[in-house]
Amino acid sequence: MNTNFIVNDYALIWNLLFQASISENIYKLKQKLWDTYKTEYNETYKDKELILKDVKNFIPNNDIIYNFLLENRNYEKLKKQVEKYRLEIMKIWDKNKKITNQLIKTVIRKELPNYTFFVVSKELNILDHSTKGSMIIGRPIDSKNQMSILYEILMNIVMDNLKYYDAEDKKIKRAIVELAVLNEYPTMIDKKSHYLSGDPELLSLKRYLYPYWLMYLGIPKDDFFSYMMRDNISFEINKYAYEKELKKMNIEEFIGFCIRNKKYIIREPK
């Protein structure tokens, strides 16, 4: 998976126009545009998909709105801040690129498409992946846990490139992606367990899936106990038949296996 982090004027301006206002100055600019160019403002809303689909060749039908902001000093100042933010995200991504590729190769085991990341103001607090192969990123970076933004990006990429499920099956899918991205990935990075991290509502489900997850990772049955101790997740080893074929699957196939066998995997107490 190749990645490209860019700051694009059209994408940045579109999000400033149609997301929540991030400052009094931006609010006043938007209000002035709305009062003066209401028709053009409304028409600009349609540009989002075109921008993300082919940013290099995008030309607006009417550039009045874009030019208004491009010529504004407040926009110039904001764009410099976004450029700095882009470098911060890239630093986190590049620092962990090798182990991210290892995760994709050995745990996800599924080819992921190339991605273009449109970096916008972190004050917008958005992460939009509604268009295949691209993502709008504008999330604050947690100074105490800078990796959290990387985990969120990867969670969205993997979820978006797997088969769609709804209801209970969707929870199984998300729980398994969490096992990969929020649990195994940081465990690979820090060399210590992160298997109790993630959505608290999915923790119980992940405990049911855990024995099969170890099989998926190719962990020998003789090593199950040491992993249980490491991750603080216990189960009765002898009650589980070792499914050898799981280690040959990719994550999408493993999700399918768990969904087909959910009545046996999710062993609710009687």
Secondary structure, 3 states (H helix, E strand, C coil): CCEEEECCHHHHHHHHHHCCCCCHHHHHHHHHHHHHCHHHHHHHCCHHHHHHHCHHHCCCCCCHHHHHHHCCHHHHHHHHHHHHHHHHHHHHHHHCHHHHHHHHHHHHCCCCCCEEEEECCHHHCEEECCCCCEEEEECCCCCCCCHHHHHHHHHHHHHHCCCCCCHHHHHHHHHHHHHHHHHHHHHHHHCCCCCCCCCHHHHHHHHHHHHHHHHHHCCCHHHHHHHHHHHCCCCCHHHCCCCHHHHHCCHHHHHHHHHHCHHHHCCCCC
